[in-house]
Each structure stands twice: as C-alpha cells, then as structure tokens.
C-alpha cells in the first residue's frame, strides 16, 4: 500500500492517453527519485502551459499570444485556408514545408457516437473568415469516418460561398492520422488534393 500522495501521483499519470497502471507507477517512481529542482521545473511547466496557452483568435491554433505566429506572418497567403482537426495537425503540415497559406483548427471532428456535433467545433469562426478574396479552402481532416463526415459537412456549408473547396488526397491510409504521417506522404497527399464536387 503506497502513501496517499504517491497514489494520487500514479492516478494523475494514468489520466494520460496510453498510460496504464504499471507505466504510471514507473513514472511516479521516476519523479520520486528526481532532484527537487527538476520536479519544480516540471510542475511550473505544467502550470505555465495551462495558464499561458490560449487559442488564436483567428484560426484556433494554440498560441501564447492573441494571434499565433502563422496568422501574424505577412508572408503567408491569407486567401488559402487549410482546415485541420487539431494543433498537432498544423505542426505535421508545417513539417512538409510545402504550404504557405493559413490554417483553421476545428478542435475536433463531428462524431455523433461521442456526442460531438458541428456546434461543438470551431466552424462558425471558419465561415466568418471566408471572404470574396478567399481562393481555396483545403480540408485536411483524418481519413476516418469522423474525418470524412466533417469534410462532407464543411463542403456542404461552403458550397454557396463561391470558394474552391478541396480535400487532401489520401496517400494517407483510411483510418490514418495526420500527425503520424511522414513528410513525404503528407506532401503527396497535399499535391493530390481534389475538389469535393
């Protein structure tokens, strides 16, 4: 039987995705053996991340300012908007170094089984960003049922806006996730994007 504070630490580690009881226990012992300064640094990073990180007021990406660095970058093409599920997908896209437009982060996908409906996502802000100058909206959601459902829903919403709506090609496997794809696969998927019509 562990002390209560140690049990709480194990329980906290188990909140992380993919961390079971044994791994959480191992993490807790690692923390117990770590120097005090390291523990304080870890705790400050956790608190600072939660306190300082916010959503970009334009695209919904994570940022420590009102607008993320991508939205502030004047060299980006604001007439192209790539719609992704999460901030992790922005990072995955940026790694391929082929896209010079902007992003829009939905912060989720439509999933009726999980109770996630369109109004729960960052869709209204996307619609507000569409102007007569907008040339293309690239839908880059995962090749899953939820990703496809969201893509079709967005295509229907945007169909009357006079903007080209494309979907990245899936050199990505069905059920695959953007943040697990290598740069070459992403480049090929991006190059092969096509209109949803």
C-alpha positions as CSV (number, residue, x, y, z in Angstrom):
1,X,0.0,0.0,0.0
2,X,1.5,3.3,-1.1
3,X,1.2,6.6,0.7
4,X,-1.9,8.6,-0.4
5,X,0.2,11.4,-2.1
6,X,2.1,8.7,-4.1
7,X,-1.2,7.0,-5.1
8,X,-2.6,10.4,-6.3
9,X,0.5,10.9,-8.5
10,X,0.0,7.4,-10.0
11,X,-3.6,8.2,-10.7
12,X,-2.6,11.5,-12.3
13,X,-0.2,9.8,-14.7
14,X,-3.0,7.3,-15.6
15,X,-5.0,10.2,-16.9
16,X,-2.5,10.5,-19.8
17,X,-3.5,8.6,-23.0
18,X,-1.9,5.2,-23.3
19,X,-0.6,5.1,-19.8
20,X,-1.7,2.1,-17.8
21,X,-1.2,1.2,-14.1
22,X,2.4,-0.2,-14.4
23,X,3.7,2.7,-16.6
24,X,2.1,5.2,-14.3
25,X,3.7,3.6,-11.3
26,X,7.1,3.7,-13.1
27,X,6.6,7.4,-13.9
28,X,5.7,8.1,-10.3
29,X,8.9,6.4,-9.0
30,X,11.0,8.3,-11.6
31,X,9.5,11.5,-10.2
32,X,10.2,10.4,-6.6
33,X,13.9,9.8,-7.4
34,X,14.3,13.1,-9.4
35,X,16.0,16.1,-7.9
36,X,13.8,18.8,-6.3
37,X,14.7,21.4,-8.9
38,X,13.7,19.0,-11.7
39,X,10.3,18.4,-10.1
40,X,9.7,22.1,-9.6
41,X,10.6,22.8,-13.2
42,X,8.2,20.1,-14.3
43,X,5.4,21.4,-12.1
44,X,6.0,25.0,-13.3
45,X,5.9,23.9,-17.0
46,X,2.6,22.1,-16.4
47,X,1.0,25.1,-14.7
48,X,2.5,27.6,-17.2
49,X,1.2,25.6,-20.1
50,X,-2.3,25.6,-18.8
51,X,-2.1,29.3,-17.7
52,X,-0.3,30.8,-20.7
53,X,-1.5,28.8,-23.7
54,X,-4.6,30.1,-25.4
55,X,-6.4,29.7,-28.8
56,X,-5.5,32.0,-31.6
57,X,-8.4,34.4,-32.1
58,X,-8.2,33.9,-35.9
59,X,-7.5,30.3,-36.6
60,X,-8.0,28.4,-33.2
61,X,-4.4,27.1,-33.1
62,X,-2.6,27.2,-29.8
63,X,-0.6,30.2,-29.0
64,X,0.9,32.2,-26.1
65,X,-0.4,35.4,-27.8
66,X,-3.8,36.6,-29.1
67,X,-2.7,35.5,-32.6
68,X,-0.5,32.6,-33.4
69,X,2.8,33.2,-35.3
70,X,1.3,31.7,-38.5
71,X,-1.6,34.2,-38.5
72,X,0.9,37.0,-37.8
73,X,3.2,36.0,-40.7
74,X,2.7,38.5,-43.5
75,X,4.4,36.1,-46.0
76,X,1.6,33.6,-45.7
77,X,-1.2,33.6,-48.3
78,X,-4.4,34.5,-46.3
79,X,-6.5,33.5,-49.4
80,X,-5.8,29.9,-48.7
81,X,-7.1,28.2,-45.6
82,X,-6.2,24.6,-44.6
83,X,-8.8,23.2,-42.2
84,X,-7.4,20.6,-39.7
85,X,-8.7,18.8,-36.7
86,X,-6.1,19.8,-34.1
87,X,-3.0,21.9,-33.4
88,X,-0.9,18.7,-33.8
89,X,-2.0,18.6,-37.4
90,X,-0.8,22.2,-38.0
91,X,2.7,21.0,-36.9
92,X,2.5,17.9,-39.1
93,X,1.6,20.1,-42.1
94,X,4.3,22.7,-41.4
95,X,7.0,19.9,-41.3
96,X,6.5,19.3,-45.0
97,X,7.5,22.9,-45.7
98,X,5.3,23.0,-48.9
99,X,2.3,25.0,-47.8
100,X,2.4,28.8,-47.5
101,X,-1.3,29.5,-46.7
102,X,-3.0,29.8,-43.3
103,X,-4.8,27.3,-41.2
104,X,-8.1,26.8,-39.4
105,X,-8.2,24.4,-36.4
106,X,-11.6,22.8,-35.7
107,X,-10.5,21.4,-32.3
108,X,-12.3,18.1,-33.0
109,X,-14.4,16.2,-35.6
110,X,-18.1,15.6,-35.9
111,X,-18.9,12.3,-34.1
112,X,-22.5,11.6,-33.2
113,X,-21.4,8.5,-31.3
114,X,-19.3,10.7,-29.0
115,X,-21.9,13.4,-28.9
116,X,-19.7,15.9,-30.8
117,X,-21.9,18.0,-33.1
118,X,-21.0,20.8,-35.6
119,X,-21.8,23.5,-33.0
120,X,-19.1,22.0,-30.7
121,X,-16.4,22.7,-33.2
122,X,-14.7,25.9,-34.4
123,X,-16.8,26.1,-37.6
124,X,-18.5,29.5,-37.1
125,X,-15.1,31.2,-37.0
126,X,-14.2,29.5,-40.3
127,X,-17.3,30.8,-42.0
128,X,-16.5,34.3,-40.8
129,X,-13.1,34.0,-42.4
130,X,-14.4,33.3,-45.9
131,X,-14.5,36.5,-48.0
132,X,-14.7,37.2,-51.7
133,X,-10.9,37.1,-51.7
134,X,-10.7,33.6,-50.4
135,X,-9.4,31.4,-53.2
136,X,-9.4,27.9,-51.6
137,X,-10.3,26.0,-48.5
138,X,-8.4,22.8,-48.2
139,X,-10.0,20.2,-45.9
140,X,-7.2,18.2,-44.3
141,X,-9.1,16.1,-41.7
142,X,-8.1,12.5,-41.0
143,X,-9.2,9.6,-43.3
144,X,-11.6,8.2,-40.7
145,X,-15.4,8.1,-40.6
146,X,-15.4,11.2,-38.4
147,X,-12.9,13.0,-40.7
148,X,-15.0,12.2,-43.8
149,X,-18.2,13.2,-42.1
150,X,-16.7,16.5,-41.1
151,X,-15.3,17.1,-44.6
152,X,-18.6,16.5,-46.3
153,X,-20.4,18.7,-43.8
154,X,-17.9,21.6,-44.4
155,X,-18.2,21.1,-48.2
156,X,-22.0,21.5,-47.9
157,X,-21.6,24.6,-45.7
158,X,-19.1,26.2,-48.1
159,X,-20.8,25.3,-51.4
160,X,-22.7,28.5,-51.6
161,X,-19.7,30.7,-50.7
162,X,-18.1,30.9,-54.1
163,X,-14.8,29.4,-52.9
164,X,-13.0,26.3,-54.2
165,X,-13.2,23.5,-51.6
166,X,-10.6,20.7,-51.9
167,X,-9.8,17.7,-49.9
168,X,-6.3,16.4,-49.5
169,X,-5.7,13.2,-51.4
170,X,-5.2,10.2,-49.2
171,X,-1.8,8.7,-49.8
172,X,-2.7,8.5,-46.1
173,X,-4.4,5.2,-45.3
174,X,-8.0,5.1,-44.3
175,X,-8.1,5.4,-40.5
176,X,-4.7,7.1,-40.6
177,X,-3.9,10.3,-38.6
178,X,-2.0,13.3,-40.0
179,X,0.3,13.6,-37.0
180,X,1.6,10.0,-37.6
181,X,2.3,10.6,-41.3
182,X,5.8,11.2,-42.6
183,X,6.6,14.4,-44.6
184,X,6.7,12.7,-48.0
185,X,3.3,11.1,-47.5
186,X,1.8,14.4,-46.5
187,X,3.4,16.2,-49.5
188,X,1.9,13.6,-51.9
189,X,-1.5,13.8,-50.2
190,X,-1.3,17.6,-50.4
191,X,-0.3,17.7,-54.0
192,X,-3.1,15.2,-54.9
193,X,-5.9,17.3,-53.3
194,X,-9.1,17.5,-55.3
195,X,-12.4,19.3,-55.4
196,X,-15.1,17.7,-53.3
197,X,-17.6,18.2,-56.1
